[in-house]
Amino acid sequence: MRRREVLSLVAGLMAGWPVLVRAQQPVKPVVGYLSVQAASERPAYLAALRKGMAAQGFIDGENVTIGTHSADGKLDRLPGLAAELVRRQVAAIVCAGGSPAALAAKQATETIPIVFISGGDPVQLGLVSSLNQPGQNLTGVYFVLSELVGKRLALMHELLPNAKRIAALINPENPAEAEPAVRNLSAAGQAMGLDIKVFNARTGPEIEAAFAAMTDWRAEALFVGPDPVFSTQRAQLISFPASHSLAASYFLRDFVEAGGLMSYGADNVQNHGEMGVYVGRILKGEKPGDLPVIQPTKYELVLNLKTAKSLGLNVPPTLIATADAIIE
C-alpha cells in the first residue's frame, strides 16, 4: 500500500474515533421522582434519597440523573405525571407523594421498577402482594399514618386534658388514608370521652372555609389528618392555629420545625434514605418484587416549646421526657 493511501486511511479512522467513543459510552439512567409537593420545598428529603443512592454507588449528576416531577398539591395531576415518566422510559420511579403517587405509578406501568413511600397499608391498597414478598414491580417504605391517629390523640389529650372538642381536618380526595384515619380517630376519641368533629378540605380556600366552621363550632384543638396535600398547605395549617390560640397536632415533624405545636410520626428523612438504597440496589439488577417493604421501627414525638409558650400551655414534664425532639 502506498504511503499516501496509508495516511488517508489513518486520517479517516481518526476522524471517526469520537463518534465510536460516544457510541460506546453507557447511557446514564434516569430516576423519576414523583411527588405531590415540589422537591425544592423538601430539600432534606431529596438529599436523603441522593445519599442512599450514593451508598450504592449512584451519584446524581455523574452516573445517574434524578428528574423531579411535582403535582403542586393537586392529586389529579399524578396520573399524567406518572404516564410522562413511563413515556420517558425512566429506569425507576420514586413515589414521594404517599399512597396517591404510588397508586398513580402502579396504574401507569407494570414493568418499570417503582419505589414508594406510603402512609396507607400497601397490601390493602393493592400495591404489593405482601410486605415480605411484594411481587411485581413495586416495593418501598410503609410508614404507618392512619393507625397512629389514636396515639397522636392520646398525646394531645395528655397535653390538653381539659380540651373536649377536637376538630379533625381530613382530605376526602385521598380515601386510602382518610377513611381509616377517621375510623381510628372516632374510636380513640370515643374511648377518651372526646367530641371529634371531621371537617373536610382539599384546597387552600376549602381549608380556609373549614377553619371558619371550626371557629363557629368552638373547637378547642386541631387534629390535622395524615395527607400529602396538607404538607403543601403547611404555612396555612400553622398560621391559623397560631392566630386563634388553638393547639394543633400534625403527622410530620416538618410542621413543628416550621412553628407548629406537636407531631408524632416516622422520620421521613430516614425513610427517603432507605428508598435511595433500594433504588441503588434495583439499578444494580435486583428485582423490586424481591425486596421486602420497609417498616420503620421508630416513631418520634416532636414538641415546639416556643409555640406552647405562645399558646399559654404548660407542657407536662412527662411529655417533655417522652419527646424525641424539643424545639425551643
C-alpha positions, -999 to 999 in steps of 0.1 A, spaced: 0 0 0 14 34 -9 23 59 18 -4 84 6 -31 57 9 -19 47 44 -21 83 56 -55 87 41 -68 55 59 -53 66 93 -69 101 89 -103 85 82 -101 63 112 -91 92 135 -120 113 121 -145 86 131 -129 79 165 -150 105 185 -182 90 171 -171 55 181 -162 67 216 -196 84 221 -214 53 208 -196 31 234 -203 54 264 -230 39 287 -264 56 288 -269 74 321 -301 60 338 -328 85 348 -347 81 380 -381 98 381 -390 115 414 -428 118 416 -441 139 444 -472 158 455 -451 187 467 -422 203 449 -388 187 458 -374 222 464 -398 226 493 -384 194 510 -347 196 502 -338 173 531 -359 145 516 -342 147 482 -308 150 499 -315 118 518 -326 100 487 -293 110 469 -273 99 500 -290 65 499 -283 60 462 -247 72 466 -242 45 493 -249 20 464 -225 38 441 -250 60 421 -242 97 422 -268 122 409 -253 141 380 -225 117 375 -237 82 367 -274 87 372 -299 116 369 -328 123 392 -356 141 374 -382 157 398 -419 159 388 -443 177 412 -481 177 412 -480 210 431 -505 198 456 -531 186 430 -536 148 433 -554 147 400 -522 156 382 -503 125 394 -516 100 368 -505 123 339 -470 128 355 -466 91 360 -476 85 324 -450 110 313 -423 92 332 -433 60 315 -430 76 281 -395 88 290 -386 52 298 -370 61 331 -350 34 349 -371 36 381 -398 58 396 -396 71 432 -430 79 445 -425 105 473 -462 116 473 -476 89 496 -503 65 485 -517 86 457 -484 88 439 -478 51 443 -512 42 430 -508 65 400 -474 50 392 -487 14 395 -515 22 371 -491 37 346 -466 8 344 -462 -29 352 -426 -31 342 -407 0 354 -394 -5 390 -413 16 415 -401 25 450 -428 41 470 -434 57 504 -469 51 517 -488 60 548 -516 36 539 -513 -2 541 -497 -11 507 -512 -46 508 -548 -34 514 -542 -7 487 -532 -34 462 -497 -20 457 -480 -53 468 -489 -89 474 -473 -90 508 -448 -69 528 -422 -96 528 -426 -106 491 -440 -76 473 -440 -93 439 -444 -75 405 -425 -42 401 -431 -23 434 -415 -21 468 -408 7 492 -415 21 527 -447 18 547 -447 43 575 -479 39 594 -501 71 594 -537 63 598 -530 37 625 -511 63 646 -540 87 650 -550 71 683 -516 76 697 -515 111 684 -548 118 700 -536 104 733 -506 126 733 -527 156 725 -551 147 754 -521 144 777 -510 180 767 -546 193 768 -565 172 794 -594 197 796 -600 201 758 -630 181 748 -640 195 713 -614 183 688 -616 194 652 -601 170 627 -591 182 592 -594 154 566 -588 153 528 -616 132 513 -599 131 480 -574 106 494 -597 79 508 -569 54 511 -555 74 541 -586 94 551 -611 67 557 -590 46 581 -578 78 598 -614 88 605 -624 53 618 -594 51 641 -598 87 653 -635 83 661 -628 51 680 -600 66 700 -620 98 707 -649 78 720 -627 58 743 -612 90 757 -646 108 760 -638 134 734 -661 151 709 -644 146 675 -659 165 645 -645 160 610 -640 189 586 -633 180 550 -610 201 528 -586 197 499 -576 232 486 -564 264 503 -599 280 500 -616 249 513 -592 248 543 -600 284 550 -637 276 550 -631 246 573 -612 269 597 -642 293 598 -665 263 605 -642 251 633 -644 286 649 -681 286 648 -681 251 664 -658 265 691 -631 238 686 -606 236 714 -579 218 695 -570 209 659 -560 175 646 -545 176 611 -552 143 594 -524 125 576 -523 135 540 -496 146 515 -517 175 502 -517 191 537 -479 192 535 -483 216 506 -505 238 528 -481 238 557 -479 275 563 -517 279 563 -521 250 587 -497 266 611 -508 302 609 -545 296 616 -540 278 649 -514 304 660 -538 333 652 -567 316 670 -547 303 701 -555 268 690 -533 238 699 -527 216 669 -513 181 663 -495 171 630 -484 139 614 -448 151 604 -421 170 622 -418 194 593 -449 212 607 -433 216 641 -400 228 628 -419 255 609 -437 266 641 -465 240 647 -470 227 683 -466 190 682 -462 160 659 -459 122 661 -448 101 632 -419 84 614 -387 102 604 -394 109 567 -358 119 560 -346 85 571 -374 69 550 -361 87 519 -326 74 526 -340 39 527 -357 45 494 -325 57 479 -307 25 490 -335 4 473 -332 25 441 -295 18 440 -300 -19 446 -326 -20 418 -303 -2 394 -277 -28 401 -301 -55 390 -322 -66 419 -359 -70 414 -382 -47 434 -406 -76 440 -379 -94 459 -371 -65 482 -393 -65 514 -414 -34 521 -395 -15 549 -415 -7 580 -398 20 603 -394 8 638 -390 42 654 -417 69 656 -409 103 670 -427 128 692 -416 164 684 -426 194 706 -422 231 699 -419 247 734 -418 282 719 -452 276 703 -465 261 735 -455 292 754 -471 315 729 -503 295 734 -501 297 772 -496 260 776 -477 243 803 -462 211 788 -462 183 814 -427 172 823 -437 136 815 -444 146 779 -412 165 776 -393 135 789 -411 113 763 -403 136 734 -377 126 709 -370 162 698 -376 195 715 -377 228 696 -371 258 718 
